[in-house]
Amino acid sequence: MAKVLIVEDERDLSELIMDEVESMGHEVYVANNGEEALHFCATRKLDLILSDINMPKLNGYQFRRELTNKHPHLAKLPFIFVSAYSEESDIADGLITGADHYVTKPIDFDALRGLITDVT
């Protein structure tokens, strides 16, 4: 069982993702923005992060950079962006920022489950 952090500011979507990940047998935590997620990462051991990009306070790109800068030991923690930004340049930016994978919204949950299985 992996410990998965979902970083998503849309409550309905975070609950939907949480239900899917929990149905895989994983323990799930939720943060509403990158700032909350940074605090969470500093206080809990995690196995995977699923993060939106467009969020208040710290967006997903800022969160990923801050995570790496403030907690270098977490730089290798598997990280998947889950975003409505679906242009090739958006996906490239996400991967350049340090994400391992990038899933576009609306979410293909079969694909997401496959990625989660691969990295946990």
N, C-alpha and C positions, 0 to 999 in steps of 0.2 A: 504494500500500500504506500503510495507516494503522497507527499504533502504538497498541495498545489495552491498557489496564490492566484486569484483572479482579480485583475485590476480593471474595473469597469465602472463608469459613472452612471450608466443607465440601469436602474434597479431591476426592471423586468428582464433585461438581457443577462445581467449578472446572475440572476436566479435561474434562468434557463441553462446557462453554461454550468452553473454549480450543480444543477440536477443531473446533467449529462455526465459530468466528471465524477460525481458521487456514485452514479450508477455503475461506473467502472471499478468501484471499490476504493477510490482514493479519498483522502481527507482533504477538505476544501476550506480555504479562508478567502474572504473578500475584502478588498480595499476599494474605496470610491474614487481615488485619484492617486497620482504618483507620489504625492507627499505622504499620504497615509501608507502607501506601499513601502516607501523607504523606511519608515518607522517599523513597519511590520517585519521587513527583511532583517532589521538590526536586532529584533527580539525573538525570532523564531527560526528554526531550521526548516528549510524548504527544499523540495526536489525539482520544482518547475514553476515558472511564472507565465501566465497568460495575460497579456496586457493590451488594452485599447490604446489608441494614439491620441485621439481628440478628447482631452479631459481637462477639467479646471485645475488650477494651482500648478501642478507639474504635468505636462503632457507626456505621452508615452516615450517619445524620443528623449526628452529631458530626464525622465525617470530612469531610462536605461543608462544614460551617460552618468547620472548621479550615482546610481547603484555601483557602476564600475569604479568611479572615482572615490567614493566614500567607503566602499566595501570591496576592495580588490579581490578578496578571497571568494567573492560571489560572482566574479566576472565569467566564470565557466558554468554557472548555473543555467540549465536549459531555459530558454526564453522564447516565447512565441507571441508575435504581435497578432491581434485579432482586430481588424479595422475595416471601416467602410471605405477607406482610401484604397482604391483598386487599380490605379494607373501603374504601369510598369515602373515609372520613376518613384512612386510611393513605395512599392515593394522593394526596389533597390535601396532606397533611403533607409527603410527598416532593417534590411540585412546589413547595410554598411554601419548602421548604428550599433549593431551587435546582436540582433535577433538571430536565432538559429533557424526559425521558420516564420512564415507570414501567411495568415489565413484571412480571406476577405469576407465581409458581411454582404449579404446574408450568409450565415455560417453553414457550411456543409459539415454537419456533425459527424458523418462517417469519416471524412478526411481528418477532422480534428481528433477524433478518437484514435485514428491510425497514427497521427503524429505524436499524440500523448503516449501511446503504447511504445512507439519507437524510442522516445527519450526518457521514459521512466523505467 
